[in-house]
Amino acid sequence: MSNVTLDKSQTIQVRYAEEATTSCCLSCGGAIDYAKPEKGEVLIDLGSGRGLDVLKAARMVETAYGIDFTKEMINASVSNKKKLRLENAHFLEGKIDQIPLPNESADVVISNCTINHAPNKQAVYSEIYRVLKKGGRFVVSDIIVDEKLPDHIINDPNAWAACYGGAIPESDYFEAIYKSGFRELEVIEKSESYQKVEVMVRSITIKAYKK
Ligand SMILES: C[S@@+](CC[C@H](N)C(=O)[O-])C[C@H]1O[C@@H](n2cnc3c(N)ncnc32)[C@H](O)[C@@H]1O
C-alpha cells in the first residue's frame, strides 16, 4: 500500500465530502441575515456547503448561486434544490478565488466560514469585487486569529481543514480587502476569543459596498 500525502485543498475537500450528508453545523455567523437579500437581486454564496443559505436566499431573490469546490457538497445541494423545487437556485463546482461567473453579475455576495480555507484571501476578495455590480455589497462571516499562527500550524493541512490553520489576524485580513478595492468596511459582529482545537480564534462578520 502506498502512502499518499494530501495537500491543503485536498484535505479540506476530504473533510467536507464526509460532511456533505451529515447535519453537522458548518457556519460561524449570520451573513445571509445581515445581507438582507431582496426581490430582484442576484446573490452568490461562496463556499455554499450543502446549499442551505442559497436555498433560503432563492425564496427572496431573483437568482441565487452557490459556489463550492467539493463535489459531494454540490451533489447534496442539487438534491436539496430538487426536493424544494427552487428553479432559481444554481450550484456551480468551482474555487472561490476563481468564481465561475461574469464581471458585475451580482448584487450581493455572502460567505460563511469559508474564506479562512483559501490560501490567498486577497485573490478571493478581488474576485468578490469583480463579480459585484457597482453599489453591490458583500457580507462575510469568517474566522480570524489575534496573532499570526506559528509555522507548524500554517503548514498543517488538517488545521486548515478544521477552519483555523488558514486563519489570519484581523489587520492582515482587512488589508487584503482594502487591496482588492473595497473601502469603508463595517464590522457587524466580532466574538470574544474562543478555543478552536489548539488555537484561540474569533468569529467576525463584515460588510462593504463596491463604490
Ligand atoms: C465550513 S463549510 C461552510 C458551508 C456553508 N457556508 C455553511 O455555512 O453551512 C466551508 C465550505 O467551503 C467549501 N470550500 C472551502 N474552501 C473552498 C475554496 N477554496 N473554493 C470553494 N469552496 C471552498 C467547502 O467545500 C465547504 O463546503
Ligand as a Chemical Component Dictionary entry (heavy atoms), coordinates in Angstrom:
data_LIG
# 
_chem_comp.id                   LIG 
_chem_comp.type                 NON-POLYMER 
_chem_comp.pdbx_formal_charge   0 
_chem_comp.three_letter_code    LIG 
# 
loop_
_chem_comp_atom.comp_id 
_chem_comp_atom.atom_id 
_chem_comp_atom.alt_atom_id 
_chem_comp_atom.type_symbol 
_chem_comp_atom.charge 
_chem_comp_atom.model_Cartn_x 
_chem_comp_atom.model_Cartn_y 
_chem_comp_atom.model_Cartn_z 
_chem_comp_atom.pdbx_ordinal 
LIG C1  C1  C 0  -17.389 25.439 6.830  1  
LIG S1  S1  S 1  -18.150 24.952 5.329  2  
LIG C2  C2  C 0  -19.416 26.191 5.265  3  
LIG C3  C3  C 0  -20.589 25.795 4.422  4  
LIG C4  C4  C 0  -21.738 26.820 4.406  5  
LIG N1  N1  N 0  -21.266 28.141 4.012  6  
LIG C5  C5  C 0  -22.430 26.885 5.749  7  
LIG O1  O1  O 0  -22.295 27.908 6.429  8  
LIG O2  O2  O -1 -23.076 25.891 6.130  9  
LIG C6  C6  C 0  -16.991 25.501 4.084  10 
LIG C7  C7  C 0  -17.374 25.117 2.655  11 
LIG O3  O3  O 0  -16.497 25.835 1.777  12 
LIG C8  C8  C 0  -16.002 24.970 0.768  13 
LIG N2  N2  N 0  -14.671 25.495 0.393  14 
LIG C9  C9  C 0  -13.576 25.585 1.175  15 
LIG N3  N3  N 0  -12.573 26.163 0.504  16 
LIG C10 C10 C 0  -13.034 26.439 -0.737 17 
LIG C11 C11 C 0  -12.460 27.017 -1.896 18 
LIG N4  N4  N 0  -11.175 27.454 -1.926 19 
LIG N5  N5  N 0  -13.219 27.140 -3.003 20 
LIG C12 C12 C 0  -14.520 26.698 -2.997 21 
LIG N6  N6  N 0  -15.115 26.139 -1.929 22 
LIG C13 C13 C 0  -14.390 26.005 -0.805 23 
LIG C14 C14 C 0  -16.003 23.584 1.402  24 
LIG O4  O4  O 0  -16.092 22.576 0.432  25 
LIG C15 C15 C 0  -17.229 23.655 2.332  26 
LIG O5  O5  O 0  -18.382 23.188 1.677  27 
# 
loop_
_chem_comp_bond.comp_id 
_chem_comp_bond.atom_id_1 
_chem_comp_bond.atom_id_2 
_chem_comp_bond.value_order 
_chem_comp_bond.pdbx_ordinal 
LIG C1  S1  SING 1  
LIG S1  C2  SING 2  
LIG S1  C6  SING 3  
LIG C2  C3  SING 4  
LIG C3  C4  SING 5  
LIG C4  N1  SING 6  
LIG C4  C5  SING 7  
LIG C5  O1  DOUB 8  
LIG C5  O2  SING 9  
LIG C6  C7  SING 10 
LIG C7  O3  SING 11 
LIG C7  C15 SING 12 
LIG O3  C8  SING 13 
LIG C8  N2  SING 14 
LIG C8  C14 SING 15 
LIG N2  C9  SING 16 
LIG N2  C13 SING 17 
LIG C9  N3  DOUB 18 
LIG N3  C10 SING 19 
LIG C10 C11 SING 20 
LIG C10 C13 DOUB 21 
LIG C11 N4  SING 22 
LIG C11 N5  DOUB 23 
LIG N5  C12 SING 24 
LIG C12 N6  DOUB 25 
LIG N6  C13 SING 26 
LIG C14 O4  SING 27 
LIG C14 C15 SING 28 
LIG C15 O5  SING 29 
# 
